[in-house]
């Protein structure tokens, strides 16, 4: 399945930036030092290399621009027509054609000047030919600067287009402006489409996703369409027409029966009949929205007749697909304000689309190849004796136990709600303590040993005792440090060695003090 990702298209530099990039690369990646004393063959090779390198880089950059932009004749017709509506296919092809022409001209210029450089007889002539070649190449790029700027604008806009898969399960929402299409999409998907009380709030296609029967469905919110001739419709309306024409989707035609959108039911019915040709071979559901303001039963006879005519047309699409004429899911009512009927509309559209896709696959040749391999083996009776299935009793007992409804244990939260809520009922957090004696649960302080609790083991003078222990520990550490001072290489010194070591340390301290006194005296002087 082809996935279209226009966000990966490389940035198209302007004409000036294009030239700066290529010439800078040529300067950095080719030799730059040459002397007139070099042999003429070496001089020719030096400048021919520069011309060829520049032409090669121009060719690569221009080819990247041409190859990364989609070809409107090769991509899916939906995207082909959508890009034509947004950017004008003729201008788009003309801009890419100019880039392609520039690429060919640059190649011819390089070829001609490389041929001339082969006959250069001096350093000056070879250098002049190189300058002329690079100058003509840059002139060609300057001439296509408007086309490059146009392609960059298209690239930026294409990167903001929604990622629509034309081949997946799709629900398409259409209708007059301000009839509740975006509100419905916000209800059934996590898309956050802007909703305002004026027409044409939605100016482009928006995509959301929803789930039904463990399958992912793509929901597309289209801009509002007005009932007017095809050639008078603007770009916003043509986006909706393009989606209706090319996407194999379930169509939800929204009808505002309250008239709060600013358009009467007659105008909305006229739009339905003008675009009904786009609904062929697609599951169609007519959705009467805003029943919280105007119930369907409260419509006038004329309006009800128009609604029934639309229902009849929707039933025809069902019959064309081999469905039942008594299908009541072609006309549904709902209200996005009160959420009444929203899920029913979504489920009906998803179910009908799923059934249609299954039928199409069953009629294809590919499924016939698979069905020919399927065989259901049914044993034939050899006598009149009944042979019921043998199921072990343990399995039957287990299934019976599984079918029995287990009483759900009431949690403290449930008890709290039953007994008046928070502040009235106090949850007992000790109810399920696992202790040796059940009576211990309600003890303020559980008994732990021989009838004594934790407080019995707490000394009131514990802080004083802690200070005494810390003092004793400090004295012990000091004594241990003194003992370590009289050890050498892990061996304890004798009494004479200890006295000698103490004398040495005392003498050393005296020398340090004398040195400090002399230093302070010298500084004062």
C-alpha positions in Angstrom: 0.0 0.0 0.0 1.5 3.3 -1.1 1.9 5.9 1.7 2.2 9.6 0.7 4.4 11.6 3.0 5.0 15.1 1.7 6.8 16.2 4.8 10.0 14.5 3.6 10.5 16.8 0.6 13.8 18.6 0.9 13.8 22.4 1.2 14.1 24.2 -2.1 16.7 27.0 -1.8 16.2 30.3 -3.6 18.2 31.0 -6.8 20.9 33.1 -4.9 21.3 30.5 -2.1 21.4 27.7 -4.8 24.4 29.4 -6.5 26.1 30.1 -3.1 25.8 26.5 -2.1 27.2 25.1 -5.3 30.1 27.6 -5.7 31.1 27.2 -2.0 31.2 23.5 -2.4 33.3 23.7 -5.5 35.8 26.0 -3.8 36.0 23.7 -0.7 36.2 20.3 -2.5 38.4 21.0 -5.5 42.1 22.0 -5.7 42.7 25.8 -5.4 46.4 26.3 -6.1 47.8 26.4 -9.6 50.9 28.0 -11.1 51.7 29.2 -14.6 54.8 27.0 -14.6 52.7 23.8 -14.6 52.5 21.9 -17.9 49.5 22.9 -20.0 47.9 19.4 -19.6 47.9 19.9 -15.9 46.4 23.4 -16.2 43.6 22.1 -18.5 42.9 19.2 -16.1 42.7 21.6 -13.1 40.0 23.9 -14.7 38.2 21.0 -16.4 37.8 19.4 -13.0 36.2 22.6 -11.6 33.7 22.9 -14.4 32.7 19.2 -14.2 32.4 19.3 -10.4 30.2 22.4 -10.6 28.0 20.8 -13.3 27.7 17.6 -11.3 26.6 19.4 -8.2 24.0 21.5 -10.1 22.7 18.3 -11.7 22.4 16.5 -8.3 20.6 19.3 -6.6 18.2 20.0 -9.5 17.5 16.3 -9.8 16.7 16.0 -6.1 14.1 18.8 -6.6 12.5 17.1 -9.6 12.4 13.6 -8.1 11.1 14.5 -4.6 8.1 16.4 -5.8 5.2 14.1 -6.7 4.2 13.5 -10.3 0.6 14.3 -10.5 0.0 11.6 -13.2 1.6 8.8 -11.2 0.1 9.4 -7.7 -3.4 8.5 -6.5 -6.1 10.4 -8.4 -7.3 11.9 -5.1 -4.0 13.5 -4.4 -3.6 14.4 -8.1 -6.8 16.3 -8.2 -6.3 17.8 -4.7 -2.9 19.2 -5.7 -4.5 20.5 -9.0 -7.2 22.3 -7.0 -4.7 23.8 -4.5 -1.8 24.7 -6.8 -3.0 24.5 -10.4 -1.5 21.5 -12.2 -0.3 23.6 -15.2 1.7 26.0 -13.1 3.1 23.1 -11.0 4.2 21.2 -14.1 5.6 24.3 -15.7 7.8 25.1 -12.7 9.2 21.5 -12.6 9.7 21.6 -16.4 11.7 24.8 -16.1 13.9 23.2 -13.4 14.4 20.2 -15.7 15.3 22.4 -18.6 17.8 24.3 -16.5 19.4 21.0 -15.5 19.8 20.0 -19.2 21.2 23.5 -20.2 23.8 23.3 -17.4 24.9 19.9 -18.6 25.3 21.2 -22.2 27.2 24.3 -21.0 29.6 22.1 -19.1 30.1 19.8 -22.1 30.8 22.7 -24.5 33.3 24.4 -22.2 35.1 21.1 -21.3 35.6 20.6 -25.0 37.0 24.2 -25.3 39.3 23.7 -22.3 40.9 20.7 -24.1 42.3 23.3 -26.6 43.4 26.0 -24.1 47.0 27.0 -24.7 47.7 29.1 -21.6 46.7 29.6 -17.9 44.8 32.8 -18.7 42.7 31.3 -21.4 41.9 28.2 -19.3 40.9 30.4 -16.4 38.8 32.6 -18.6 36.9 29.6 -20.0 36.3 28.3 -16.4 34.9 31.7 -15.3 32.7 31.9 -18.4 31.3 28.3 -17.8 30.5 28.9 -14.2 29.0 32.3 -15.0 26.7 30.9 -17.6 25.6 28.1 -15.2 24.8 30.7 -12.5 22.9 32.8 -15.0 20.7 29.8 -15.9 19.9 29.2 -12.2 19.1 32.9 -11.7 16.5 32.7 -14.5 14.6 30.0 -12.7 14.6 31.7 -9.3 10.8 32.5 -9.5 10.1 28.8 -10.2 12.3 27.7 -7.3 10.5 30.2 -5.0 7.1 28.9 -6.2 8.1 25.3 -5.6 9.3 26.1 -2.1 5.9 27.7 -1.3 4.2 24.5 -2.6 6.5 22.4 -0.5 5.7 24.3 2.7 2.0 24.0 2.0 2.2 20.3 1.1 4.0 19.6 4.4 0.9 20.9 6.2 -1.5 18.7 4.4 -3.2 16.0 6.5 -1.9 12.5 6.0 -4.8 10.8 4.2 -4.7 7.1 3.1 -7.0 6.8 0.1 -7.2 3.0 0.4 -8.1 2.5 4.1 -11.6 2.5 5.7 -12.8 6.1 5.6 -15.9 8.0 6.8 -16.5 11.2 4.9 -18.6 14.0 6.4 -20.1 16.6 4.0 -22.9 19.1 3.9 -23.7 22.8 4.1 -21.5 25.1 6.2 -22.2 25.3 9.9 -24.4 22.2 10.1 -22.4 20.5 12.8 -19.8 18.4 10.8 -16.8 19.5 12.9 -18.7 19.1 16.2 -19.5 15.5 15.2 -15.9 14.8 14.3 -14.7 16.1 17.6 -17.2 13.8 19.4 -16.1 10.6 17.7 -12.4 11.3 17.3 -9.6 13.0 19.3 -9.2 15.6 16.6 -9.6 19.2 17.8 -11.2 20.9 14.9 -12.1 24.6 15.4 -15.9 25.1 15.9 -17.4 28.6 15.5 -20.9 29.9 15.0 -20.2 31.1 11.5 -19.9 29.6 8.0 -16.7 28.2 6.5 -14.8 27.8 9.8 -13.3 24.6 8.3 -11.3 25.7 5.3 -9.4 22.5 4.5 -9.6 18.8 5.0 -9.2 17.6 8.6 -8.4 14.0 9.5 -9.2 12.0 12.7 -9.4 8.4 13.6 -11.9 6.3 15.4 -12.3 2.6 16.3 -15.2 0.2 15.6 -15.1 -3.6 16.0 -11.3 -3.5 16.8 -10.7 -1.8 13.4 -9.3 1.7 12.8 -11.4 4.1 10.7 -10.3 7.3 9.1 -12.7 10.2 9.5 -12.4 13.2 7.2 -14.1 16.5 7.9 -14.7 18.4 4.7 -15.3 22.1 4.3 -18.9 23.2 3.7 -20.3 23.1 0.2 -22.8 25.6 -1.3 -25.4 24.8 -3.9 -24.1 26.6 -7.0 -22.6 25.7 -10.4 -19.4 23.7 -10.5 -17.4 26.4 -12.1 -18.4 29.0 -9.5 -17.2 26.9 -6.5 -14.0 28.2 -4.8 -10.9 26.2 -3.7 -12.4 25.4 -0.3 -15.5 23.8 -1.8 -13.4 22.0 -4.5 -11.4 20.2 -1.7 -14.7 18.6 -0.5 -15.8 17.7 -4.1 -12.4 16.1 -4.7 -12.6 13.9 -1.6 -16.2 12.9 -2.5 -15.2 12.0 -6.1 -12.1 9.9 -5.4 -12.3 8.3 -1.9 -14.1 5.0 -1.4 -15.7 6.0 1.8 -19.0 5.9 3.7 -20.6 9.3 3.2 -22.5 11.1 6.0 -24.6 14.0 4.5 -25.4 16.3 7.4 -28.7 18.1 7.4 -29.5 20.9 9.8 -33.3 20.5 10.3 -33.4 23.5 12.8 -32.3 26.0 10.2 -29.9 27.6 12.6 -27.1 27.3 10.1 -28.6 30.0 7.9 -29.8 27.7 5.1 -33.2 26.2 4.8 -33.9 22.5 4.3 -34.9 23.2 0.7 -31.5 24.6 0.0 -29.8 21.7 1.7 -31.9 19.2 -0.3 -31.0 21.0 -3.5 -27.3 20.6 -2.7 -27.9 16.9 -1.9 -29.5 16.3 -5.4 -26.9 18.3 -7.2 -24.0 16.2 -5.8 -25.8 12.8 -5.5 -23.9 11.5 -8.5 -20.8 11.5 -6.3 -22.5 9.2 -3.8 -22.8 6.3 -6.3 -21.4 2.9 -5.1 -20.8 4.4 -1.6 -22.6 3.7 1.7 -24.7 6.9 2.3 -26.3 8.0 5.5 -28.5 11.1 5.7 -28.0 12.6 9.2 -30.6 15.0 10.6 -28.6 17.1 13.1 -29.6 19.5 15.9 -32.8 17.6 16.9 -32.4 19.3 20.3 -33.6 22.5 18.6 -36.0 21.0 16.2 -37.3 17.4 16.4 -37.7 15.5 13.2 -41.4 14.9 13.9 -42.0 18.6 14.3 -41.1 19.5 10.7 -43.7 20.9 8.3 -45.1 18.7 5.6 -43.0 20.3 2.9 -39.8 19.9 4.8 -40.6 16.4 5.7 -41.3 15.6 2.1 -37.9 16.9 1.1 -36.3 14.8 3.8 -38.1 11.7 2.6 -37.0 12.3 -0.9 -33.4 12.4 0.2 -34.0 9.1 2.1 -35.4 7.6 -1.1 -32.2 8.5 -3.0 -30.1 7.1 -0.2 -32.1 3.8 -0.3 -31.4 3.7 -4.1 -27.7 3.6 -3.3 -28.3 0.7 -0.9 -30.2 -1.2 -3.6 -27.5 -0.5 -6.1 -25.1 -2.3 -3.8 -27.4 -5.2 -3.3 -28.7 -4.2 0.1 -32.2 -4.4 1.6 -34.8 -1.8 0.7 -36.1 -1.8 4.3 -32.8 -0.5 5.6 -33.6 2.1 8.2 -30.0 3.2 8.7 -30.0 5.5 5.7 -31.8 8.3 7.7 -30.7 8.9 11.3 -31.2 11.7 13.8 -28.7 13.1 16.3 -27.6 16.1 18.3 -24.0 16.9 19.0 -25.1 19.2 21.8 -26.7 16.4 23.9 -24.7 13.5 22.3 -28.0 11.9 21.4 -27.6 9.5 18.5 -23.9 10.3 17.9 -22.6 6.8 18.5 -25.5 5.3 16.6 -24.5 7.4 13.5 -20.9 6.4 13.8 -21.7 2.7 14.2 -24.1 2.7 11.3 -21.6 4.2 8.9 -18.8 1.9 10.0 -21.0 -1.2 9.8 -22.2 -0.4 6.3 -18.7 0.5 5.1 -17.3 -2.7 6.5 -20.0 -4.9 4.9 -19.4 -3.2 1.5 -15.7 -3.8 1.7 -16.3 -7.5 2.6 -18.6 -7.9 -0.3 -16.2 -6.4 -2.8 -13.4 -8.7 -1.6 -15.7 -11.7 -1.8 -16.4 -10.9 -5.5 -12.7 -10.4 -6.4 -10.7 -13.1 -8.2 -8.2 -13.2 -5.4 -10.7 -14.5 -2.8 -12.0 -17.1 -5.3 -8.5 -18.6 -5.4 -8.6 -18.9 -1.7 -12.1 -20.2 -1.4 -11.3 -23.1 -3.7 -8.8 -24.4 -1.2 -11.3 -24.3 1.7 -13.1 -27.6 2.5 -15.4 -28.2 5.5 -15.3 -31.9 6.4 -18.8 -33.1 7.6 -18.9 -36.8 8.7 -21.6 -38.9 7.2 -23.7 -41.1 9.5 -22.9 -44.9 9.1 -25.9 -46.1 11.2 -28.8 -44.8 13.3 -27.0 -44.8 16.5 -26.5 -41.4 18.1 -23.0 -40.4 19.1 -23.1 -37.2 21.0 -19.9 -35.2 21.7 -18.0 -36.5 24.7 -17.1 -33.7 27.1 -15.3 -34.5 30.3 -17.4 -33.7 33.5 -14.6 -31.5 34.8 -14.9 -29.3 31.8 -18.6 -29.0 32.2 -18.3 -28.1 35.9 -15.6 -25.5 35.0 -17.8 -23.9 32.3 -20.8 -23.8 34.7 -18.8 -22.1 37.3 -17.5 -19.6 34.8 -21.0 -18.8 33.7 -22.2 -18.2 37.2 -22.3 -14.6 38.1 -19.8 -14.0 40.9 -20.8 -11.5 43.5 -18.6 -8.5 43.3 -17.0 -7.7 46.6 -18.1 -4.2 47.7 -15.2 -1.9 48.0 -14.9 0.9 50.6 -15.6 3.3 47.8 -19.0 1.6 47.1 -19.8 1.5 50.8 -19.0 5.2 51.1 -21.4 6.1 48.2 -24.1 4.0 49.7 -23.8 5.5 53.2 -23.8 9.2 52.3 -20.5 9.9 50.7 -17.3 11.4 52.0 -17.5 13.1 55.4 -20.5 11.0 56.4 -19.0 7.5 56.1 -15.5 6.8 57.4 -13.7 4.1 55.5 -12.3 1.3 57.7 -8.8 0.6 56.4 -8.1 -2.1 58.9 -11.0 -4.4 57.9 -8.8 -6.7 55.8 -5.6 -6.8 58.0 -4.2 -10.3 58.2 -3.3 -10.8 61.9 -3.0 -13.8 64.2 -6.0 -12.5 66.3 -8.9 -10.8 64.6 -9.4 -8.6 67.8 -6.1 -7.0 67.2 -7.4 -5.1 64.1 -9.1 -2.4 66.1 -6.3 -1.9 68.6 -4.9 1.6 68.7 -1.4 0.1 69.0 -1.1 -3.6 68.1 0.5 -5.8 70.9 3.8 -7.2 69.7 5.5 -9.1 72.5 4.4 -10.5 75.9 1.6 -7.9 76.3 3.9 -5.0 75.8 3.4 -2.5 73.0 5.9 -0.1 71.3 5.5 2.6 73.8 6.6 0.3 76.6 10.0 0.1 74.9 10.4 3.9 74.5 12.7 5.6 77.2 11.5 9.1 78.1 15.1 10.2 78.5 16.1 8.8 75.1 17.6 12.1 73.9 20.0 12.3 76.8 21.0 8.6 76.4 21.6 9.3 72.7 24.0 12.2 73.5 25.9 9.9 76.0 26.2 7.2 73.4 27.5 9.7 70.8 30.0 11.0 73.3 31.2 7.5 74.1 31.5 6.7 70.4 33.5 9.9 69.8 36.0 9.0 72.6 36.3 5.5 71.3 37.1 6.8 67.8 39.7 9.2 69.1 41.4 6.5 71.1 41.4 4.2 68.1 42.9 7.0 65.9 45.7 7.5 68.5 46.5 3.8 68.4 46.7 3.9 64.7 49.2 6.8 64.9 51.7 4.5 66.6 51.5 1.9 64.0 53.8 1.5 61.0 53.1 -0.8 58.1 50.4 -2.4 60.2 52.9 -3.3 63.1 52.6 -1.8 66.6 55.6 0.2 67.7 57.6 -0.5 70.9 57.7 1.9 73.8 61.0 3.3 72.8 59.9 3.8 69.2 56.7 5.6 70.4 58.8 8.0 72.5 61.1 8.7 69.6 58.2 9.3 67.3 56.6 11.7 69.8 59.8 13.6 70.1 60.2 13.9 66.3 56.7 15.2 66.0 57.2 17.7 68.8 60.5 18.9 67.2 58.7 19.2 63.9 55.9 21.4 65.4 58.5 23.7 67.0 60.3 24.2 63.7 57.0 25.0 62.0 56.2 27.6 64.7 59.6 29.2 64.4 59.3 29.4 60.7 55.9 31.1 60.9 57.3 33.7 63.5 60.2 34.6 61.3 58.0 35.0 58.3 55.5 37.3 60.1 58.5 39.4 61.5 59.9 39.8 58.0 56.6 41.0 56.6 56.2 43.6 59.4 59.6 45.0 58.6 
